Amino acid sequence: MQTTYFLGRETLLANGPSKIWTWRKRLFIVMARNAQTASAFFGLPPNRVVEMGAQIQL
């Protein structure tokens, strides 16, 4: 009951300069947003998880 879990999370944004076609970029972002979170995947209790995040432009 004293353990705290620290996780990292990246949020993908579609407004950065890229050589990827627009539809591919948007498809990748949709797939990443629909992915299971790390805390759900590992079965971590939500009241003991701390998430640090970053935004990445594609």
PQR file with spaces between the fields and no chain letter, atoms N, CA, C, O and H, PARSE charges and radii, in Angstrom:
ATOM       1  N    MET     1       0.813   -1.201    0.000 -0.4000 1.5000
ATOM       2  CA   MET     1       0.000    0.000    0.000 -0.0000 2.0000
ATOM       3  C    MET     1       0.854    1.262    0.000  0.5500 1.7000
ATOM       4  O    MET     1       0.313    2.364   -0.080 -0.5500 1.4000
ATOM       5  N    GLN     2       2.176    1.127    0.088 -0.4000 1.5000
ATOM       6  CA   GLN     2       3.045    2.298    0.114 -0.0000 2.0000
ATOM       7  C    GLN     2       3.780    2.509   -1.209  0.5500 1.7000
ATOM       8  O    GLN     2       4.568    3.447   -1.334 -0.5500 1.4000
ATOM       9  H    GLN     2       2.616    0.231    0.154  0.4000 1.0000
ATOM      10  N    THR     3       3.536    1.659   -2.183 -0.4000 1.5000
ATOM      11  CA   THR     3       4.236    1.764   -3.463 -0.0000 2.0000
ATOM      12  C    THR     3       3.565    2.798   -4.357  0.5500 1.7000
ATOM      13  O    THR     3       2.339    2.835   -4.464 -0.5500 1.4000
ATOM      14  H    THR     3       2.896    0.897   -2.081  0.4000 1.0000
ATOM      15  N    THR     4       4.382    3.646   -5.002 -0.4000 1.5000
ATOM      16  CA   THR     4       3.901    4.610   -5.985 -0.0000 2.0000
ATOM      17  C    THR     4       4.545    4.280   -7.317  0.5500 1.7000
ATOM      18  O    THR     4       5.745    4.014   -7.386 -0.5500 1.4000
ATOM      19  H    THR     4       5.377    3.616   -4.915  0.4000 1.0000
ATOM      20  N    TYR     5       3.742    4.296   -8.381 -0.4000 1.5000
ATOM      21  CA   TYR     5       4.230    3.983   -9.722 -0.0000 2.0000
ATOM      22  C    TYR     5       4.309    5.269  -10.534  0.5500 1.7000
ATOM      23  O    TYR     5       3.346    6.034  -10.589 -0.5500 1.4000
ATOM      24  H    TYR     5       2.767    4.512   -8.325  0.4000 1.0000
ATOM      25  N    PHE     6       5.459    5.504  -11.167 -0.4000 1.5000
ATOM      26  CA   PHE     6       5.664    6.684  -12.002 -0.0000 2.0000
ATOM      27  C    PHE     6       5.706    6.235  -13.456  0.5500 1.7000
ATOM      28  O    PHE     6       6.512    5.382  -13.826 -0.5500 1.4000
ATOM      29  H    PHE     6       6.240    4.882  -11.123  0.4000 1.0000
ATOM      30  N    LEU     7       4.833    6.812  -14.280 -0.4000 1.5000
ATOM      31  CA   LEU     7       4.728    6.446  -15.686 -0.0000 2.0000
ATOM      32  C    LEU     7       4.899    7.678  -16.560  0.5500 1.7000
ATOM      33  O    LEU     7       4.645    8.803  -16.129 -0.5500 1.4000
ATOM      34  H    LEU     7       4.178    7.506  -13.980  0.4000 1.0000
ATOM      35  N    GLY     8       5.330    7.450  -17.790 -0.4000 1.5000
ATOM      36  CA   GLY     8       5.435    8.515  -18.773 -0.0000 2.0000
ATOM      37  C    GLY     8       4.382    8.340  -19.845  0.5500 1.7000
ATOM      38  O    GLY     8       4.028    7.214  -20.195 -0.5500 1.4000
ATOM      39  H    GLY     8       5.536    6.536  -18.140  0.4000 1.0000
ATOM      40  N    ARG     9       3.877    9.450  -20.369 -0.4000 1.5000
ATOM      41  CA   ARG     9       2.873    9.399  -21.424 -0.0000 2.0000
ATOM      42  C    ARG     9       3.189   10.450  -22.466  0.5500 1.7000
ATOM      43  O    ARG     9       3.532   11.585  -22.133 -0.5500 1.4000
ATOM      44  H    ARG     9       4.165   10.364  -20.084  0.4000 1.0000
ATOM      45  N    GLU    10       3.073   10.071  -23.729 -0.4000 1.5000
ATOM      46  CA   GLU    10       3.289   10.992  -24.828 -0.0000 2.0000
ATOM      47  C    GLU    10       1.960   11.230  -25.537  0.5500 1.7000
ATOM      48  O    GLU    10       1.221   10.284  -25.810 -0.5500 1.4000
ATOM      49  H    GLU    10       2.795    9.149  -23.999  0.4000 1.0000
ATOM      50  N    THR    11       1.657   12.492  -25.833 -0.4000 1.5000
ATOM      51  CA   THR    11       0.480   12.860  -26.613 -0.0000 2.0000
ATOM      52  C    THR    11       0.959   13.302  -27.981  0.5500 1.7000
ATOM      53  O    THR    11       1.802   14.191  -28.092 -0.5500 1.4000
ATOM      54  H    THR    11       2.258   13.260  -25.611  0.4000 1.0000
ATOM      55  N    LEU    12       0.423   12.683  -29.021 -0.4000 1.5000
ATOM      56  CA   LEU    12       0.845   12.988  -30.385 -0.0000 2.0000
ATOM      57  C    LEU    12      -0.044   14.061  -30.985  0.5500 1.7000
ATOM      58  O    LEU    12      -1.269   13.991  -30.884 -0.5500 1.4000
ATOM      59  H    LEU    12      -0.262   11.960  -28.930  0.4000 1.0000
ATOM      60  N    LEU    13       0.576   15.057  -31.612 -0.4000 1.5000
ATOM      61  CA   LEU    13      -0.134   16.149  -32.277 -0.0000 2.0000
ATOM      62  C    LEU    13       0.158   16.090  -33.769  0.5500 1.7000
ATOM      63  O    LEU    13       1.286   15.805  -34.170 -0.5500 1.4000
ATOM      64  H    LEU    13       1.571   15.113  -31.694  0.4000 1.0000
ATOM      65  N    ALA    14      -0.847   16.355  -34.589 -0.4000 1.5000
ATOM      66  CA   ALA    14      -0.705   16.223  -36.041 -0.0000 2.0000
ATOM      67  C    ALA    14      -0.324   17.521  -36.740  0.5500 1.7000
ATOM      68  O    ALA    14      -0.422   17.588  -37.965 -0.5500 1.4000
ATOM      69  H    ALA    14      -1.764   16.587  -34.262  0.4000 1.0000
ATOM      70  N    ASN    15       0.097   18.537  -36.033 -0.4000 1.5000
ATOM      71  CA   ASN    15       0.329   19.824  -36.674 -0.0000 2.0000
ATOM      72  C    ASN    15       1.798   20.161  -36.926  0.5500 1.7000
ATOM      73  O    ASN    15       2.103   21.292  -37.303 -0.5500 1.4000
ATOM      74  H    ASN    15       0.176   18.482  -35.038  0.4000 1.0000
ATOM      75  N    GLY    16       2.692   19.239  -36.734 -0.4000 1.5000
ATOM      76  CA   GLY    16       4.105   19.506  -36.968 -0.0000 2.0000
ATOM      77  C    GLY    16       4.504   19.251  -38.412  0.5500 1.7000
ATOM      78  O    GLY    16       3.752   18.613  -39.149 -0.5500 1.4000
ATOM      79  H    GLY    16       2.445   18.320  -36.427  0.4000 1.0000
ATOM      80  N    PRO    17       5.670   19.733  -38.834 -0.5600 1.5000
ATOM      81  CA   PRO    17       6.136   19.478  -40.200  0.2800 2.0000
ATOM      82  C    PRO    17       6.548   18.010  -40.351  0.5500 1.7000
ATOM      83  O    PRO    17       7.219   17.451  -39.483 -0.5500 1.4000
ATOM      84  N    SER    18       6.141   17.404  -41.452 -0.4000 1.5000
ATOM      85  CA   SER    18       6.432   15.995  -41.635 -0.0000 2.0000
ATOM      86  C    SER    18       6.416   15.641  -43.113  0.5500 1.7000
ATOM      87  O    SER    18       5.758   16.304  -43.915 -0.5500 1.4000
ATOM      88  H    SER    18       5.597   17.858  -42.156  0.4000 1.0000
ATOM      89  N    LYS    19       7.148   14.586  -43.466 -0.4000 1.5000
ATOM      90  CA   LYS    19       7.137   14.080  -44.831 -0.0000 2.0000
ATOM      91  C    LYS    19       6.134   12.941  -44.997  0.5500 1.7000
ATOM      92  O    LYS    19       5.990   12.384  -46.085 -0.5500 1.4000
ATOM      93  H    LYS    19       7.683   14.048  -42.815  0.4000 1.0000
ATOM      94  N    ILE    20       5.440   12.600  -43.903 -0.4000 1.5000
ATOM      95  CA   ILE    20       4.423   11.552  -43.938 -0.0000 2.0000
ATOM      96  C    ILE    20       3.141   12.135  -44.526  0.5500 1.7000
ATOM      97  O    ILE    20       2.789   13.279  -44.239 -0.5500 1.4000
ATOM      98  H    ILE    20       5.557   13.053  -43.019  0.4000 1.0000
ATOM      99  N    TRP    21       2.447   11.357  -45.344 -0.4000 1.5000
ATOM     100  CA   TRP    21       1.169   11.822  -45.878 -0.0000 2.0000
ATOM     101  C    TRP    21       0.201   12.087  -44.746  0.5500 1.7000
ATOM     102  O    TRP    21       0.262   11.426  -43.709 -0.5500 1.4000
ATOM     103  H    TRP    21       2.733   10.428  -45.577  0.4000 1.0000
ATOM     104  N    THR    22      -0.681   13.033  -44.927 -0.4000 1.5000
ATOM     105  CA   THR    22      -1.595   13.466  -43.880 -0.0000 2.0000
ATOM     106  C    THR    22      -2.464   12.326  -43.366  0.5500 1.7000
ATOM     107  O    THR    22      -2.639   12.191  -42.155 -0.5500 1.4000
ATOM     108  H    THR    22      -0.730   13.570  -45.769  0.4000 1.0000
ATOM     109  N    TRP    23      -3.007   11.508  -44.248 -0.4000 1.5000
ATOM     110  CA   TRP    23      -3.892   10.438  -43.789 -0.0000 2.0000
ATOM     111  C    TRP    23      -3.131    9.397  -42.979  0.5500 1.7000
ATOM     112  O    TRP    23      -3.690    8.827  -42.042 -0.5500 1.4000
ATOM     113  H    TRP    23      -2.865   11.617  -45.232  0.4000 1.0000
ATOM     114  N    ARG    24      -1.882    9.137  -43.311 -0.4000 1.5000
ATOM     115  CA   ARG    24      -1.078    8.194  -42.533 -0.0000 2.0000
ATOM     116  C    ARG    24      -0.783    8.749  -41.138  0.5500 1.7000
ATOM     117  O    ARG    24      -0.824    8.029  -40.140 -0.5500 1.4000
ATOM     118  H    ARG    24      -1.428    9.600  -44.073  0.4000 1.0000
ATOM     119  N    LYS    25      -0.488   10.031  -41.101 -0.4000 1.5000
ATOM     120  CA   LYS    25      -0.198   10.678  -39.825 -0.0000 2.0000
ATOM     121  C    LYS    25      -1.422   10.620  -38.909  0.5500 1.7000
ATOM     122  O    LYS    25      -1.305   10.284  -37.730 -0.5500 1.4000
ATOM     123  H    LYS    25      -0.454   10.615  -41.912  0.4000 1.0000
ATOM     124  N    ARG    26      -2.583   10.947  -39.450 -0.4000 1.5000
ATOM     125  CA   ARG    26      -3.809   10.926  -38.650 -0.0000 2.0000
ATOM     126  C    ARG    26      -4.185    9.504  -38.225  0.5500 1.7000
ATOM     127  O    ARG    26      -4.662    9.303  -37.108 -0.5500 1.4000
ATOM     128  H    ARG    26      -2.678   11.220  -40.408  0.4000 1.0000
ATOM     129  N    LEU    27      -3.979    8.528  -39.093 -0.4000 1.5000
ATOM     130  CA   LEU    27      -4.250    7.138  -38.744 -0.0000 2.0000
ATOM     131  C    LEU    27      -3.355    6.684  -37.596  0.5500 1.7000
ATOM     132  O    LEU    27      -3.828    6.017  -36.676 -0.5500 1.4000
ATOM     133  H    LEU    27      -3.592    8.692  -40.001  0.4000 1.0000
ATOM     134  N    PHE    28      -2.082    7.031  -37.632 -0.4000 1.5000
ATOM     135  CA   PHE    28      -1.152    6.681  -36.564 -0.0000 2.0000
ATOM     136  C    PHE    28      -1.575    7.311  -35.243  0.5500 1.7000
ATOM     137  O    PHE    28      -1.503    6.660  -34.201 -0.5500 1.4000
ATOM     138  H    PHE    28      -1.697    7.573  -38.379  0.4000 1.0000
ATOM     139  N    ILE    29      -2.013    8.561  -35.271 -0.4000 1.5000
ATOM     140  CA   ILE    29      -2.439    9.249  -34.056 -0.0000 2.0000
ATOM     141  C    ILE    29      -3.696    8.611  -33.479  0.5500 1.7000
ATOM     142  O    ILE    29      -3.802    8.441  -32.265 -0.5500 1.4000
ATOM     143  H    ILE    29      -2.071    9.090  -36.118  0.4000 1.0000
ATOM     144  N    VAL    30      -4.645    8.257  -34.334 -0.4000 1.5000
ATOM     145  CA   VAL    30      -5.866    7.599  -33.857 -0.0000 2.0000
ATOM     146  C    VAL    30      -5.535    6.256  -33.223  0.5500 1.7000
ATOM     147  O    VAL    30      -6.084    5.914  -32.175 -0.5500 1.4000
ATOM     148  H    VAL    30      -4.559    8.395  -35.321  0.4000 1.0000
ATOM     149  N    MET    31      -4.651    5.497  -33.841 -0.4000 1.5000
ATOM     150  CA   MET    31      -4.263    4.200  -33.287 -0.0000 2.0000
ATOM     151  C    MET    31      -3.556    4.371  -31.937  0.5500 1.7000
ATOM     152  O    MET    31      -3.785    3.584  -31.018 -0.5500 1.4000
ATOM     153  H    MET    31      -4.205    5.774  -34.692  0.4000 1.0000
ATOM     154  N    ALA    32      -2.710    5.378  -31.813 -0.4000 1.5000
ATOM     155  CA   ALA    32      -1.995    5.617  -30.554 -0.0000 2.0000
ATOM     156  C    ALA    32      -2.952    6.045  -29.443  0.5500 1.7000
ATOM     157  O    ALA    32      -2.775    5.652  -28.290 -0.5500 1.4000
ATOM     158  H    ALA    32      -2.523    6.016  -32.559  0.4000 1.0000
ATOM     159  N    ARG    33      -3.963    6.848  -29.780 -0.4000 1.5000
ATOM     160  CA   ARG    33      -4.927    7.294  -28.771 -0.0000 2.0000
ATOM     161  C    ARG    33      -5.829    6.159  -28.302  0.5500 1.7000
ATOM     162  O    ARG    33      -6.280    6.157  -27.156 -0.5500 1.4000
ATOM     163  H    ARG    33      -4.107    7.168  -30.717  0.4000 1.0000
ATOM     164  N    ASN    34      -6.094    5.197  -29.176 -0.4000 1.5000
ATOM     165  CA   ASN    34      -6.953    4.075  -28.808 -0.0000 2.0000
ATOM     166  C    ASN    34      -6.195    2.948  -28.119  0.5500 1.7000
ATOM     167  O    ASN    34      -6.809    1.963  -27.709 -0.5500 1.4000
ATOM     168  H    ASN    34      -5.727    5.198  -30.106  0.4000 1.0000
ATOM     169  N    ALA    35      -4.904    3.066  -27.984 -0.4000 1.5000
ATOM     170  CA   ALA    35      -4.103    2.033  -27.323 -0.0000 2.0000
ATOM     171  C    ALA    35      -4.399    2.021  -25.821  0.5500 1.7000
ATOM     172  O    ALA    35      -4.789    3.034  -25.240 -0.5500 1.4000
ATOM     173  H    ALA    35      -4.406    3.867  -28.317  0.4000 1.0000
ATOM     174  N    GLN    36      -4.208    0.879  -25.226 -0.4000 1.5000
ATOM     175  CA   GLN    36      -4.435    0.716  -23.792 -0.0000 2.0000
ATOM     176  C    GLN    36      -3.363    1.471  -23.011  0.5500 1.7000
ATOM     177  O    GLN    36      -2.198    1.484  -23.409 -0.5500 1.4000
ATOM     178  H    GLN    36      -3.891    0.056  -25.698  0.4000 1.0000
ATOM     179  N    THR    37      -3.750    2.097  -21.909 -0.4000 1.5000
ATOM     180  CA   THR    37      -2.787    2.822  -21.084 -0.0000 2.0000
ATOM     181  C    THR    37      -1.868    1.839  -20.361  0.5500 1.7000
ATOM     182  O    THR    37      -2.215    0.675  -20.166 -0.5500 1.4000
ATOM     183  H    THR    37      -4.696    2.087  -21.587  0.4000 1.0000
ATOM     184  N    ALA    38      -0.704    2.321  -19.972 -0.4000 1.5000
ATOM     185  CA   ALA    38       0.267    1.459  -19.286 -0.0000 2.0000
ATOM     186  C    ALA    38      -0.267    0.983  -17.942  0.5500 1.7000
ATOM     187  O    ALA    38      -0.033   -0.163  -17.557 -0.5500 1.4000
ATOM     188  H    ALA    38      -0.422    3.267  -20.130  0.4000 1.0000
ATOM     189  N    SER    39      -0.977    1.839  -17.228 -0.4000 1.5000
ATOM     190  CA   SER    39      -1.505    1.428  -15.923 -0.0000 2.0000
ATOM     191  C    SER    39      -2.565    0.341  -16.067  0.5500 1.7000
ATOM     192  O    SER    39      -2.646   -0.552  -15.223 -0.5500 1.4000
ATOM     193  H    SER    39      -1.167    2.769  -17.540  0.4000 1.0000
ATOM     194  N    ALA    40      -3.378    0.399  -17.121 -0.4000 1.5000
ATOM     195  CA   ALA    40      -4.370   -0.653  -17.356 -0.0000 2.0000
ATOM     196  C    ALA    40      -3.690   -1.939  -17.824  0.5500 1.7000
ATOM     197  O    ALA    40      -4.091   -3.032  -17.424 -0.5500 1.4000
ATOM     198  H    ALA    40      -3.312    1.124  -17.806  0.4000 1.0000
ATOM     199  N    PHE    41      -2.669   -1.819  -18.663 -0.4000 1.5000
ATOM     200  CA   PHE    41      -1.966   -2.999  -19.174 -0.0000 2.0000
ATOM     201  C    PHE    41      -1.289   -3.784  -18.053  0.5500 1.7000
ATOM     202  O    PHE    41      -1.359   -5.012  -18.018 -0.5500 1.4000
ATOM     203  H    PHE    41      -2.343   -0.931  -18.988  0.4000 1.0000
ATOM     204  N    PHE    42      -0.637   -3.071  -17.141 -0.4000 1.5000
ATOM     205  CA   PHE    42       0.075   -3.725  -16.049 -0.0000 2.0000
ATOM     206  C    PHE    42      -0.813   -3.974  -14.825  0.5500 1.7000
ATOM     207  O    PHE    42      -0.363   -4.587  -13.857 -0.5500 1.4000
ATOM     208  H    PHE    42      -0.580   -2.073  -17.170  0.4000 1.0000
ATOM     209  N    GLY    43      -2.061   -3.509  -14.855 -0.4000 1.5000
ATOM     210  CA   GLY    43      -2.982   -3.724  -13.744 -0.0000 2.0000
ATOM     211  C    GLY    43      -2.610   -2.950  -12.494  0.5500 1.7000
ATOM     212  O    GLY    43      -2.776   -3.450  -11.381 -0.5500 1.4000
ATOM     213  H    GLY    43      -2.426   -3.011  -15.641  0.4000 1.0000
ATOM     214  N    LEU    44      -2.108   -1.733  -12.666 -0.4000 1.5000
ATOM     215  CA   LEU    44      -1.695   -0.907  -11.523 -0.0000 2.0000
ATOM     216  C    LEU    44      -2.915   -0.232  -10.895  0.5500 1.7000
ATOM     217  O    LEU    44      -3.832    0.165  -11.614 -0.5500 1.4000
ATOM     218  H    LEU    44      -1.973   -1.328  -13.570  0.4000 1.0000
ATOM     219  N    PRO    45      -2.942   -0.097   -9.581 -0.5600 1.5000
ATOM     220  CA   PRO    45      -4.068    0.589   -8.933  0.2800 2.0000
ATOM     221  C    PRO    45      -4.030    2.085   -9.254  0.5500 1.7000
ATOM     222  O    PRO    45      -2.989    2.722   -9.093 -0.5500 1.4000
ATOM     223  N    PRO    46      -5.152    2.652   -9.704 -0.5600 1.5000
ATOM     224  CA   PRO    46      -5.148    4.057  -10.141  0.2800 2.0000
ATOM     225  C    PRO    46      -4.838    5.067   -9.043  0.5500 1.7000
ATOM     226  O    PRO    46      -4.399    6.176   -9.345 -0.5500 1.4000
ATOM     227  N    ASN    47      -5.050    4.719   -7.790 -0.4000 1.5000
ATOM     228  CA   ASN    47      -4.781    5.679   -6.719 -0.0000 2.0000
ATOM     229  C    ASN    47      -3.306    5.733   -6.336  0.5500 1.7000
ATOM     230  O    ASN    47      -2.933    6.491   -5.440 -0.5500 1.4000
ATOM     231  H    ASN    47      -5.406    3.817   -7.544  0.4000 1.0000
ATOM     232  N    ARG    48      -2.454    4.939   -7.002 -0.4000 1.5000
ATOM     233  CA   ARG    48      -1.018    4.948   -6.695 -0.0000 2.0000
ATOM     234  C    ARG    48      -0.167    5.200   -7.934  0.5500 1.7000
ATOM     235  O    ARG    48       1.017    4.864   -7.945 -0.5500 1.4000
ATOM     236  H    ARG    48      -2.757    4.323   -7.729  0.4000 1.0000
ATOM     237  N    VAL    49      -0.752    5.788   -8.982 -0.4000 1.5000
ATOM     238  CA   VAL    49      -0.032    6.042  -10.232 -0.0000 2.0000
ATOM     239  C    VAL    49       0.147    7.545  -10.420  0.5500 1.7000
ATOM     240  O    VAL    49      -0.797    8.320  -10.261 -0.5500 1.4000
ATOM     241  H    VAL    49      -1.714    6.062   -8.973  0.4000 1.0000
ATOM     242  N    VAL    50       1.380    7.949  -10.762 -0.4000 1.5000
ATOM     243  CA   VAL    50       1.692    9.331  -11.105 -0.0000 2.0000
ATOM     244  C    VAL    50       2.171    9.324  -12.553  0.5500 1.7000
ATOM     245  O    VAL    50       3.095    8.587  -12.898 -0.5500 1.4000
ATOM     246  H    VAL    50       2.147    7.320  -10.890  0.4000 1.0000
ATOM     247  N    GLU    51       1.540   10.148  -13.411 -0.4000 1.5000
ATOM     248  CA   GLU    51       1.916   10.194  -14.828 -0.0000 2.0000
ATOM     249  C    GLU    51       2.553   11.533  -15.165  0.5500 1.7000
ATOM     250  O    GLU    51       2.053   12.593  -14.788 -0.5500 1.4000
ATOM     251  H    GLU    51       0.789   10.746  -13.130  0.4000 1.0000
ATOM     252  N    MET    52       3.659   11.459  -15.879 -0.4000 1.5000
ATOM     253  CA   MET    52       4.327   12.647  -16.406 -0.0000 2.0000
ATOM     254  C    MET    52       4.147   12.592  -17.917  0.5500 1.7000
ATOM     255  O    MET    52       4.276   11.519  -18.507 -0.5500 1.4000
ATOM     256  H    MET    52       4.065   10.598  -16.185  0.4000 1.0000
ATOM     257  N    GLY    53       3.854   13.713  -18.555 -0.4000 1.5000
ATOM     258  CA   GLY    53       3.536   13.685  -19.963 -0.0000 2.0000
ATOM     259  C    GLY    53       4.330   14.670  -20.797  0.5500 1.7000
ATOM     260  O    GLY    53       4.947   15.609  -20.294 -0.5500 1.4000
ATOM     261  H    GLY    53       3.750   14.585  -18.076  0.4000 1.0000
ATOM     262  N    ALA    54       4.285   14.409  -22.106 -0.4000 1.5000
ATOM     263  CA   ALA    54       4.921   15.291  -23.082 -0.0000 2.0000
ATOM     264  C    ALA    54       4.068   15.293  -24.348  0.5500 1.7000
ATOM     265  O    ALA    54       3.381   14.316  -24.645 -0.5500 1.4000
ATOM     266  H    ALA    54       3.784   13.646  -22.515  0.4000 1.0000
ATOM     267  N    GLN    55       4.119   16.386  -25.084 -0.4000 1.5000
ATOM     268  CA   GLN    55       3.425   16.461  -26.371 -0.0000 2.0000
ATOM     269  C    GLN    55       4.457   16.396  -27.478  0.5500 1.7000
ATOM     270  O    GLN    55       5.478   17.083  -27.435 -0.5500 1.4000
ATOM     271  H    GLN    55       4.677   17.180  -24.843  0.4000 1.0000
ATOM     272  N    ILE    56       4.179   15.553  -28.484 -0.4000 1.5000
ATOM     273  CA   ILE    56       5.093   15.360  -29.607 -0.0000 2.0000
ATOM     274  C    ILE    56       4.384   15.731  -30.888  0.5500 1.7000
ATOM     275  O    ILE    56       3.303   15.212  -31.166 -0.5500 1.4000
ATOM     276  H    ILE    56       3.350   14.995  -28.519  0.4000 1.0000
ATOM     277  N    GLN    57       4.970   16.620  -31.678 -0.4000 1.5000
ATOM     278  CA   GLN    57       4.382   17.017  -32.950 -0.0000 2.0000
ATOM     279  C    GLN    57       4.908   16.117  -34.059  0.5500 1.7000
ATOM     280  O    GLN    57       6.115   15.937  -34.217 -0.5500 1.4000
ATOM     281  H    GLN    57       5.848   17.041  -31.452  0.4000 1.0000
ATOM     282  N    LEU    58       3.972   15.556  -34.824 -0.4000 1.5000
ATOM     283  CA   LEU    58       4.352   14.711  -35.969 -0.0000 2.0000
ATOM     284  C    LEU    58       4.325   15.495  -37.244  0.5500 1.7000
ATOM     285  O    LEU    58       4.615   14.951  -38.310 -0.5500 1.4000
ATOM     286  H    LEU    58       2.991   15.702  -34.696  0.4000 1.0000
